[in-house]
């Protein structure tokens, strides 16, 4: 007896990749979407968060 795997539609991996890209870059584009003017110092503070 052979087990069948559930076939994923072709768009599912692209959907996951797109969602991951949006979530990973959210700190950079979120202030731009909501109308905040960012300086270079603001962008560096987003990139270099102190833990």
N, C-alpha and C positions, 0 to 999 in steps of 0.2 A: 504494500500500500504506500502510495506516495503522498506526502503532505503538500498542500498548495499554500503558497504565501499570498497574503493579501497584496494586490498590486496597487501601488500609489499612483495617482494621476501625475502626469509630468509637471504640473504647475506647483505641486506641494513643496518640493525642495526649493524652488525659486521664491515661494511665499515665505518660507522659513528664513532664507537668506536675506530677503528684503526686510523682514521684521527685525532681524538681528542687526542689520545695517542702520536702520532707523533708531533703534534703541542705543546702539553704540555711539552714534553721533549726536544724540539728543542734546547734550550740554552745549554743543557749539551752535546748533541751529535754533534752539528754542528761544533764546533772547532775540534773535533776528526776526523770528515770526511774530513775536509780540511787540515789536517796535522799539526795542531798546538799542541804542547806539553803543556798540562795543568799541573800546579802545584796545590797543595791543596788550596793555597790562591786564585788561579784563579777560582777553582770550588766553593769555598765559596762565592766569590764575585758574581758569577752567581746566586747562591741560595739566597743570602741575598742582593738583590738589594736595594739600598737606594732610596726612593721615592722622 
